[in-house]
Amino acid sequence: MKIILLLGAGLSSSSLIRYLLDHAEQEDWFVNVVDQDLSLAQRKIGNHPRAAALSFNALDPAERKPMIGHADIVISMLPARFHAEVAVDCIELKTHLITPSYVSPEMKALAEHAVKAGIVIMNEIGVDPGIDHMSAMQIIHDIQAKGGKMDSFKSFCGGLMAPESDDNPWHFKFTWNPRNVVLAGQGGAAAFIQNNENKYIPYSQLFKRTERFEISTYGEFDGYANRDSFAYRKTYGLLDIPTLYRGTLRRPDFCQGWNVFIELGMTDDSYKLSDSNLMTPRRFINSFLPYYPSKSVEEKFMEFLGPERIQLFDQFNWLGIFNNEEFIGLENASPAKLLEEFLIKKLILSPNDKDMIVMYHEFEYSIENKKKKVIASMVNIGEDPMYTSMANTVGLPVAIMAKLILQEKFNTPGVHIPIQPEVYNPIMEELKSFGILFHEVENDL
């Protein structure tokens, strides 16, 4: 029997756990699900005979190492900053590891140690990063195999609301860690290459510098640049490609509205607000507006928007940002933390809501003196607030990867991301059975 140790039973683990349990009998697995909230882990596994719910401090090496030592593979769904610490234990105990997060410098530094230990450490195997890598590499390798030369690659992904659940003017609800949404783009300037010119977009301009896309039957989306696209020239084997751009998708009204929060300074996480526990939404936004004794908060806010953005007023009014009746209720909070707490109350999934993952790839290449363009798009609708599209598209690739490793169909030791054909081909093929598939259109340029 193979033992799987899953660290973390949060939002993105639901579909992962379901897949592991559905295959446990056939594959002869036993799944230990660990979470600080024992009742959450118990709810996720139900009464399954091949699973156990456990609660211990997975961030404490003394508590997690005995369990890692008894496992054949560890799946870490902990916050990204803890993956490298878990990896150190996995190397020492010669246990395979999977994480859905970006490869950090600390994780990258463990590559040789993983090789010596003979273990696989697979990262970036969720949706973004994850499915974006795998779907892109399938097409890029196919283009290269027939003699094409890549000229441009753009890739965008976003977690949004399904059309039938898109019931607010922001066209958005939280299906992922709300803190990551509030702090999006603050890790330094977004960097990409366009027509062989290096381009940078600082955080202050990020939600202004967007590209507009239209996906058949699903309407328009805005894409903003995501992190450092330069690194993916090497990752994808496209060192001389003239244009490479990776980004995040939102609905147009979201980007315009979010930029107002940025301009006001309400997404700043670098300092604490005095008396934050006494902040009502109205007092909160007023803290970032000028003082005019004769003008209301609404009037000052409309002046801040200006006539060119006045249509955004209804978005903020819908949020209840001018409400002075209730406290947000958070002590010693930064503006970003207080904004997160405020938004969670308005942008939470309702019991009947369904979310949507949208991914859009745009490839341009040259072959036999012709230029061609391929557009590949994927739209996936969630099942319900537990088995969301976000949970499905993050959790299923992780689970299938675990199966490949345990079946020894991928056993190359080291620190990896899923860009190898022996990884992406079986995973992308199986994902089709879950309705996660791409539609491709190719045209001459």
Sequence and secondary structure as in RCSB ss.txt:
>XXXX:A:sequence
MKIILLLGAGLSSSSLIRYLLDHAEQEDWFVNVVDQDLSLAQRKIGNHPRAAALSFNALDPAERKPMIGHADIVI
SMLPARFHAEVAVDCIELKTHLITPSYVSPEMKALAEHAVKAGIVIMNEIGVDPGIDHMSAMQIIHDIQAKGGKM
DSFKSFCGGLMAPESDDNPWHFKFTWNPRNVVLAGQGGAAAFIQNNENKYIPYSQLFKRTERFEISTYGEFDGYA
NRDSFAYRKTYGLLDIPTLYRGTLRRPDFCQGWNVFIELGMTDDSYKLSDSNLMTPRRFINSFLPYYPSKSVEEK
FMEFLGPERIQLFDQFNWLGIFNNEEFIGLENASPAKLLEEFLIKKLILSPNDKDMIVMYHEFEYSIENKKKKVI
ASMVNIGEDPMYTSMANTVGLPVAIMAKLILQEKFNTPGVHIPIQPEVYNPIMEELKSFGILFHEVENDL
>XXXX:A:secstr
 EEEEEE  SGGGHHHHHHHHHHHHHHTEEEEEE SSHHHHHHHHTT TTEEEE S TT HHHHHHHHHT SEEE
E S GGGHHHHHHHHHHHT EEE SS   HHHHTTHHHHHHHT EEE S BBTTBHHHHHHHHHHHHHHHTT EE
EEEEEEEEEEE GGG  STT    SS HHHHHTTT SS EEEEETTEEEEE GGGTTTSEEEEEETTTEEEEEEE
 SB THHHHHTT TT SEEEEEEEE HHHHHHHHHHHHHTTT  SS  TTGGG  HHHHHHTTS   TTS HHHH
HHHHH GGGGGGHHHHHHHTTT  SS    SS  HHHHHHHHHHHHS   TT  EEEEEEEEEEEEETTEEEEEE
EEEEEE SSSSS HHHHHHHHHHHHHHHHHHTTS    EEE S SHHHHHHHHHHHHTTT   EEEEEE 
